[in-house]
Amino acid sequence: DFAAIFLGTNNFGSNTPIGTISDSVDAATFYGYTRKNIATILGWNPALRLVFFTPLNRFDTTPVNLQGLRVLDYANAIKALCLEYSLPVLDLNAVSGLNELTHGIYTTDAIHPNDFGQIACIATPAKRFFAAL
């Protein structure tokens, strides 16, 4: 069994402080929140195969949030924690094909994938990712 965690874009949009990789599960930061997700889910079922997806690139009018952070900063935090916990991570931020030249055909609003974007930017890379696990 797998559980896939896809997070980061709403944290970016709501200006969640990123914190540091040493933040505990009690920290009110993205690192703390993500660490708490890992601890809670694996605490329920240590045999569960937990995997993470980084957030997709965004092309709205806000490349940097009020914390001075980019979506890439949240993606890098996910990758750092997955490395620490030896958890597989699909870096959609890097491999989705969603960029400033393609967001018009893949998204409804420069943030959320349309039907074509769901397949091209998420399902296709995820299929390759899960096949490799």
Solvent accessible surface area in square Angstrom, and as a share of the most:
residue,aa,sasa,rsa
1,D,149,0.77
2,F,101,0.42
3,A,26,0.20
4,A,54,0.42
5,I,31,0.16
6,F,94,0.39
7,L,20,0.10
8,G,1,0.01
9,T,40,0.23
10,N,118,0.61
11,N,22,0.11
12,F,2,0.01
13,G,45,0.44
14,S,78,0.51
15,N,37,0.19
16,T,26,0.15
17,P,59,0.37
18,I,31,0.16
19,G,30,0.28
20,T,77,0.45
21,I,73,0.37
22,S,98,0.63
23,D,28,0.14
24,S,60,0.39
25,V,55,0.32
26,D,126,0.65
27,A,30,0.24
28,A,96,0.75
29,T,23,0.13
30,F,0,0.00
31,Y,27,0.10
32,G,0,0.00
33,Y,103,0.39
34,T,1,0.00
35,R,27,0.10
36,K,110,0.46
37,N,36,0.18
38,I,1,0.01
39,A,51,0.40
40,T,49,0.28
41,I,27,0.14
42,L,44,0.22
43,G,59,0.57
44,W,194,0.68
45,N,63,0.33
46,P,112,0.71
47,A,96,0.75
48,L,32,0.16
49,R,106,0.39
50,L,1,0.01
51,V,0,0.00
52,F,0,0.00
53,F,15,0.06
54,T,0,0.00
55,P,1,0.01
56,L,14,0.07
57,N,38,0.20
58,R,47,0.17
59,F,55,0.23
60,D,44,0.23
61,T,136,0.79
62,T,58,0.34
63,P,103,0.65
64,V,70,0.40
65,N,10,0.05
66,L,163,0.81
67,Q,88,0.39
68,G,52,0.50
69,L,28,0.14
70,R,113,0.41
71,V,11,0.07
72,L,66,0.33
73,D,32,0.17
74,Y,0,0.00
75,A,0,0.00
76,N,65,0.33
77,A,1,0.01
78,I,0,0.00
79,K,64,0.27
80,A,31,0.24
81,L,0,0.00
82,C,3,0.02
83,L,148,0.73
84,E,92,0.41
85,Y,77,0.29
86,S,99,0.64
87,L,25,0.13
88,P,22,0.14
89,V,42,0.24
90,L,14,0.07
91,D,27,0.14
92,L,0,0.00
93,N,16,0.08
94,A,75,0.58
95,V,79,0.45
96,S,7,0.04
97,G,41,0.39
98,L,4,0.02
99,N,60,0.31
100,E,128,0.58
101,L,157,0.78
102,T,32,0.19
103,H,50,0.22
104,G,64,0.61
105,I,103,0.52
106,Y,33,0.13
107,T,11,0.07
108,T,99,0.58
109,D,72,0.37
110,A,17,0.13
111,I,33,0.17
112,H,102,0.45
113,P,25,0.16
114,N,40,0.21
115,D,121,0.63
116,F,111,0.46
117,G,0,0.00
118,Q,84,0.37
119,I,109,0.55
120,A,28,0.21
121,C,0,0.00
122,I,25,0.13
123,A,51,0.40
124,T,56,0.33
125,P,4,0.03
126,A,13,0.10
127,K,156,0.66
128,R,146,0.53
129,F,29,0.12
130,F,66,0.27
131,A,87,0.67
132,A,88,0.68
133,L,77,0.39
